[in-house]
Structure formats: C-alpha cells, structure tokens
Amino acid sequence: MTIAVAHSDSARGKAALRAGAEEALRRNQSLAVLQIVPGVDEPTKVDEKLKAEVAAQLTDFPDLQWEVLNAPEGFDTAEAILELAEDAGAELLVIGSRKRRPVGKLILGSVVQRVLLESHIPILVVKAS
C-alpha cells in the first residue's frame, strides 16, 4: 500500500511531506507525493525540477520509495487531492494545514476541511512548526 501526501511549496506542505515520509517508513510503505498544478485543466507531465525539489526535501529518508503524481487544479483542489490519493491506492492521506480565523473559513471555505469531510481514507493533518 501507499501513503499519500498533498505537497506544496509552503511550510505546511513541507511539514506534510516530512510527516508522510516518516509514516511511510514506519509502515514500510511507499510514498505518493501529490502535486496539484495550478492554472491548468488537463494533467501535465511531472516536472523534473519538482522531482528534484522533492528529492532534496527527502534526503533524510534514503530508503524511502516515492513517486510524484500530479493533477490539474481546475476548479476544485480538494477533489483533485482526493482523486490522486485514490489513484495512488493510498491507505492514508497526509495534508498540511494552517491556522485560519472562523470568518475566513466561512467566506473562503477550506480545502483541508473539504478533504476531511469527503475522504474515504484516514487523514493525518499536520501544521508547520
């Protein structure tokens, strides 16, 4: 099986990647790094620069088997994350979160909240330290 992690180039995305890698090693599983590509409606080829950035963040985990999967953001990031996790056959999804005020959540919604409510697999939510 696989541990999936929603990755982004942010503190919370990096915290999620690290937590996902630790969990994958703990469970002796591979890691699927899910990357959402903003501004496109069709899947794109995984960027080698992105793979190199992920590899640099995973240098502390030399025995970890991992791959990068991507999907277009389209109009629904939460749905894209859930579809990628399902496509990867993930048994756990790791996602980073940030603190938001209640009014911000009400007006803007929350990708993390939607993922939590709609996921059929367990989710580990982490915050950046």
PyRosetta script that sets phi, psi and omega in degrees:
from pyrosetta import init, pose_from_sequence

init()
pose = pose_from_sequence("MTIAVAHSDSARGKAALRAGAEEALRRNQSLAVLQIVPGVDEPTKVDEKLKAEVAAQLTDFPDLQWEVLNAPEGFDTAEAILELAEDAGAELLVIGSRKRRPVGKLILGSVVQRVLLESHIPILVVKAS")
pose.set_psi(1, -180.0)
pose.set_omega(1, -172.4)
pose.set_phi(2, -135.8)
pose.set_psi(2, 148.5)
pose.set_omega(2, 169.0)
pose.set_phi(3, -102.7)
pose.set_psi(3, 128.8)
pose.set_omega(3, 178.5)
pose.set_phi(4, -105.0)
pose.set_psi(4, 143.9)
pose.set_omega(4, 177.6)
pose.set_phi(5, -133.4)
pose.set_psi(5, 129.6)
pose.set_omega(5, 175.6)
pose.set_phi(6, -80.2)
pose.set_psi(6, 113.2)
pose.set_omega(6, -173.3)
pose.set_phi(7, -106.2)
pose.set_psi(7, 142.8)
pose.set_omega(7, 171.2)
pose.set_phi(8, -148.4)
pose.set_psi(8, 164.2)
pose.set_omega(8, 179.6)
pose.set_phi(9, -87.8)
pose.set_psi(9, 67.2)
pose.set_omega(9, 179.7)
pose.set_phi(10, -144.7)
pose.set_psi(10, 168.4)
pose.set_omega(10, 179.1)
pose.set_phi(11, -60.5)
pose.set_psi(11, -41.6)
pose.set_omega(11, -179.2)
pose.set_phi(12, -70.6)
pose.set_psi(12, -33.4)
pose.set_omega(12, 177.1)
pose.set_phi(13, -67.5)
pose.set_psi(13, -39.2)
pose.set_omega(13, 178.4)
pose.set_phi(14, -69.7)
pose.set_psi(14, -37.1)
pose.set_omega(14, 176.7)
pose.set_phi(15, -64.8)
pose.set_psi(15, -39.8)
pose.set_omega(15, 178.3)
pose.set_phi(16, -65.1)
pose.set_psi(16, -41.5)
pose.set_omega(16, 179.4)
pose.set_phi(17, -61.3)
pose.set_psi(17, -45.0)
pose.set_omega(17, 179.5)
pose.set_phi(18, -63.9)
pose.set_psi(18, -45.4)
pose.set_omega(18, 179.5)
pose.set_phi(19, -64.2)
pose.set_psi(19, -38.7)
pose.set_omega(19, 178.0)
pose.set_phi(20, -65.5)
pose.set_psi(20, -41.2)
pose.set_omega(20, 178.3)
pose.set_phi(21, -63.7)
pose.set_psi(21, -44.1)
pose.set_omega(21, 178.7)
pose.set_phi(22, -61.6)
pose.set_psi(22, -42.5)
pose.set_omega(22, -179.7)
pose.set_phi(23, -67.3)
pose.set_psi(23, -40.0)
pose.set_omega(23, 178.8)
pose.set_phi(24, -62.8)
pose.set_psi(24, -43.3)
pose.set_omega(24, 177.5)
pose.set_phi(25, -65.5)
pose.set_psi(25, -41.9)
pose.set_omega(25, 179.6)
pose.set_phi(26, -59.3)
pose.set_psi(26, -37.4)
pose.set_omega(26, -177.7)
pose.set_phi(27, -94.4)
pose.set_psi(27, 0.1)
pose.set_omega(27, -177.7)
pose.set_phi(28, 57.0)
pose.set_psi(28, 50.5)
pose.set_omega(28, -179.6)
pose.set_phi(29, -127.9)
pose.set_psi(29, 170.2)
pose.set_omega(29, 176.7)
pose.set_phi(30, -88.8)
pose.set_psi(30, 168.1)
pose.set_omega(30, -178.2)
pose.set_phi(31, -119.1)
pose.set_psi(31, 129.4)
pose.set_omega(31, 173.4)
pose.set_phi(32, -105.9)
pose.set_psi(32, 114.8)
pose.set_omega(32, -179.6)
pose.set_phi(33, -91.2)
pose.set_psi(33, 112.3)
pose.set_omega(33, -175.9)
pose.set_phi(34, -93.1)
pose.set_psi(34, 121.6)
pose.set_omega(34, -179.2)
pose.set_phi(35, -119.4)
pose.set_psi(35, 126.4)
pose.set_omega(35, 176.6)
pose.set_phi(36, -97.3)
pose.set_psi(36, 127.1)
pose.set_omega(36, -177.0)
pose.set_phi(37, -95.8)
pose.set_psi(37, 110.6)
pose.set_omega(37, -177.3)
pose.set_phi(38, -72.3)
pose.set_psi(38, 148.7)
pose.set_omega(38, 172.1)
pose.set_phi(39, 81.4)
pose.set_psi(39, 7.4)
pose.set_omega(39, 176.9)
pose.set_phi(40, -127.2)
pose.set_psi(40, 155.7)
pose.set_omega(40, -179.2)
pose.set_phi(41, -109.7)
pose.set_psi(41, -8.8)
pose.set_omega(41, -179.9)
pose.set_phi(42, -120.1)
pose.set_psi(42, 147.6)
pose.set_omega(42, 177.0)
pose.set_phi(43, -57.7)
pose.set_psi(43, 145.8)
pose.set_omega(43, 178.9)
pose.set_phi(44, -121.4)
pose.set_psi(44, 162.2)
pose.set_omega(44, 176.5)
pose.set_phi(45, -67.0)
pose.set_psi(45, 143.9)
pose.set_omega(45, 179.4)
pose.set_phi(46, -65.9)
pose.set_psi(46, 127.2)
pose.set_omega(46, -177.8)
pose.set_phi(47, -72.6)
pose.set_psi(47, 130.9)
pose.set_omega(47, 179.5)
pose.set_phi(48, -63.7)
pose.set_psi(48, -32.7)
pose.set_omega(48, 177.0)
pose.set_phi(49, -63.4)
pose.set_psi(49, -41.4)
pose.set_omega(49, 177.3)
pose.set_phi(50, -63.2)
pose.set_psi(50, -43.4)
pose.set_omega(50, 178.3)
pose.set_phi(51, -59.7)
pose.set_psi(51, -40.6)
pose.set_omega(51, 179.4)
pose.set_phi(52, -65.9)
pose.set_psi(52, -39.1)
pose.set_omega(52, 178.2)
pose.set_phi(53, -65.2)
pose.set_psi(53, -42.5)
pose.set_omega(53, 177.8)
pose.set_phi(54, -64.7)
pose.set_psi(54, -43.7)
pose.set_omega(54, 178.5)
pose.set_phi(55, -58.8)
pose.set_psi(55, -39.9)
pose.set_omega(55, 179.3)
pose.set_phi(56, -64.6)
pose.set_psi(56, -35.1)
pose.set_omega(56, 179.6)
pose.set_phi(57, -77.2)
pose.set_psi(57, -17.5)
pose.set_omega(57, -178.1)
pose.set_phi(58, -105.6)
pose.set_psi(58, 18.4)
pose.set_omega(58, -178.8)
pose.set_phi(59, -63.7)
pose.set_psi(59, -23.8)
pose.set_omega(59, 178.0)
pose.set_phi(60, -76.3)
pose.set_psi(60, -3.2)
pose.set_omega(60, -175.7)
pose.set_phi(61, -126.5)
pose.set_psi(61, 64.6)
pose.set_omega(61, -173.0)
pose.set_phi(62, -65.0)
pose.set_psi(62, -24.1)
pose.set_omega(62, -178.0)
pose.set_phi(63, -90.7)
pose.set_psi(63, -0.2)
pose.set_omega(63, -175.9)
pose.set_phi(64, -79.3)
pose.set_psi(64, 129.7)
pose.set_omega(64, 172.2)
pose.set_phi(65, -89.3)
pose.set_psi(65, 127.6)
pose.set_omega(65, -178.1)
pose.set_phi(66, -147.8)
pose.set_psi(66, 161.0)
pose.set_omega(66, 175.5)
pose.set_phi(67, -147.7)
pose.set_psi(67, 156.3)
pose.set_omega(67, 177.3)
pose.set_phi(68, -104.3)
pose.set_psi(68, 130.0)
pose.set_omega(68, 174.4)
pose.set_phi(69, -119.4)
pose.set_psi(69, 140.6)
pose.set_omega(69, 178.4)
pose.set_phi(70, -132.1)
pose.set_psi(70, 160.9)
pose.set_omega(70, 178.9)
pose.set_phi(71, -147.3)
pose.set_psi(71, 155.0)
pose.set_omega(71, 176.7)
pose.set_phi(72, -72.4)
pose.set_psi(72, 146.0)
pose.set_omega(72, 177.7)
pose.set_phi(73, -68.0)
pose.set_psi(73, -40.9)
pose.set_omega(73, -177.3)
pose.set_phi(74, 55.0)
pose.set_psi(74, -125.4)
pose.set_omega(74, -179.1)
pose.set_phi(75, -114.6)
pose.set_psi(75, -2.0)
pose.set_omega(75, -172.3)
pose.set_phi(76, -142.9)
pose.set_psi(76, 92.9)
pose.set_omega(76, -178.3)
pose.set_phi(77, -63.7)
pose.set_psi(77, -42.5)
pose.set_omega(77, -179.0)
pose.set_phi(78, -59.8)
pose.set_psi(78, -44.8)
pose.set_omega(78, 179.5)
pose.set_phi(79, -63.5)
pose.set_psi(79, -40.0)
pose.set_omega(79, 178.9)
pose.set_phi(80, -63.1)
pose.set_psi(80, -41.9)
pose.set_omega(80, 178.6)
pose.set_phi(81, -62.6)
pose.set_psi(81, -46.1)
pose.set_omega(81, -178.7)
pose.set_phi(82, -64.7)
pose.set_psi(82, -39.5)
pose.set_omega(82, 178.3)
pose.set_phi(83, -66.2)
pose.set_psi(83, -41.8)
pose.set_omega(83, 177.8)
pose.set_phi(84, -63.3)
pose.set_psi(84, -42.9)
pose.set_omega(84, 179.1)
pose.set_phi(85, -61.2)
pose.set_psi(85, -41.8)
pose.set_omega(85, 178.4)
pose.set_phi(86, -65.9)
pose.set_psi(86, -44.2)
pose.set_omega(86, 178.6)
pose.set_phi(87, -60.4)
pose.set_psi(87, -33.0)
pose.set_omega(87, -179.7)
pose.set_phi(88, -78.2)
pose.set_psi(88, -10.4)
pose.set_omega(88, -176.9)
pose.set_phi(89, 71.1)
pose.set_psi(89, 32.8)
pose.set_omega(89, -174.8)
pose.set_phi(90, -70.7)
pose.set_psi(90, 142.3)
pose.set_omega(90, 173.1)
pose.set_phi(91, -103.0)
pose.set_psi(91, -7.5)
pose.set_omega(91, 176.2)
pose.set_phi(92, -150.8)
pose.set_psi(92, 139.2)
pose.set_omega(92, 175.8)
pose.set_phi(93, -115.8)
pose.set_psi(93, 128.7)
pose.set_omega(93, 177.6)
pose.set_phi(94, -108.2)
pose.set_psi(94, 130.6)
pose.set_omega(94, -177.3)
pose.set_phi(95, -139.4)
pose.set_psi(95, 142.2)
pose.set_omega(95, 178.3)
pose.set_phi(96, -89.3)
pose.set_psi(96, 151.8)
pose.set_omega(96, -179.5)
pose.set_phi(97, -135.5)
pose.set_psi(97, 160.5)
pose.set_omega(97, 174.6)
pose.set_phi(98, -130.0)
pose.set_psi(98, 157.8)
pose.set_omega(98, 180.0)
pose.set_phi(99, -73.8)
pose.set_psi(99, 131.5)
pose.set_omega(99, 176.8)
pose.set_phi(100, -132.8)
pose.set_psi(100, 148.6)
pose.set_omega(100, 177.5)
pose.set_phi(101, -74.5)
pose.set_psi(101, 150.4)
pose.set_omega(101, -179.4)
pose.set_phi(102, -54.6)
pose.set_psi(102, -38.7)
pose.set_omega(102, 179.8)
pose.set_phi(103, -64.9)
pose.set_psi(103, -39.5)
pose.set_omega(103, 177.5)
pose.set_phi(104, -62.1)
pose.set_psi(104, -40.4)
pose.set_omega(104, 177.8)
pose.set_phi(105, -65.0)
pose.set_psi(105, -41.5)
pose.set_omega(105, -178.5)
pose.set_phi(106, -64.2)
pose.set_psi(106, -44.4)
pose.set_omega(106, -175.7)
pose.set_phi(107, -78.3)
pose.set_psi(107, -46.0)
pose.set_omega(107, -172.9)
pose.set_phi(108, -95.9)
pose.set_psi(108, -15.6)
pose.set_omega(108, -173.7)
pose.set_phi(109, 75.8)
pose.set_psi(109, -178.5)
pose.set_omega(109, -179.2)
pose.set_phi(110, -147.4)
pose.set_psi(110, 124.2)
pose.set_omega(110, 177.1)
pose.set_phi(111, -60.6)
pose.set_psi(111, -44.4)
pose.set_omega(111, -179.2)
pose.set_phi(112, -61.0)
pose.set_psi(112, -43.7)
pose.set_omega(112, -179.9)
pose.set_phi(113, -60.9)
pose.set_psi(113, -44.9)
pose.set_omega(113, 178.8)
pose.set_phi(114, -63.4)
pose.set_psi(114, -41.9)
pose.set_omega(114, 179.0)
pose.set_phi(115, -62.1)
pose.set_psi(115, -43.8)
pose.set_omega(115, 179.1)
pose.set_phi(116, -59.9)
pose.set_psi(116, -42.3)
pose.set_omega(116, -176.2)
pose.set_phi(117, -75.2)
pose.set_psi(117, -30.3)
pose.set_omega(117, -172.6)
pose.set_phi(118, -103.7)
pose.set_psi(118, -9.1)
pose.set_omega(118, -176.4)
pose.set_phi(119, -73.1)
pose.set_psi(119, 143.6)
pose.set_omega(119, 175.2)
pose.set_phi(120, -99.4)
pose.set_psi(120, -1.5)
pose.set_omega(120, 177.6)
pose.set_phi(121, -119.1)
pose.set_psi(121, 159.3)
pose.set_omega(121, 177.3)
pose.set_phi(122, -61.8)
pose.set_psi(122, 150.2)
pose.set_omega(122, -179.3)
pose.set_phi(123, -127.8)
pose.set_psi(123, 136.9)
pose.set_omega(123, 172.7)
pose.set_phi(124, -109.1)
pose.set_psi(124, 117.5)
pose.set_omega(124, 179.5)
pose.set_phi(125, -102.2)
pose.set_psi(125, 128.6)
pose.set_omega(125, -179.4)
pose.set_phi(126, -123.9)
pose.set_psi(126, 154.1)
pose.set_omega(126, 175.0)
pose.set_phi(127, -114.6)
pose.set_psi(127, 151.9)
pose.set_omega(127, 174.6)
pose.set_phi(128, -69.8)
pose.set_psi(128, 144.1)
pose.set_omega(128, -178.5)
pose.set_phi(129, -82.2)
pose.dump_pdb("model.pdb")
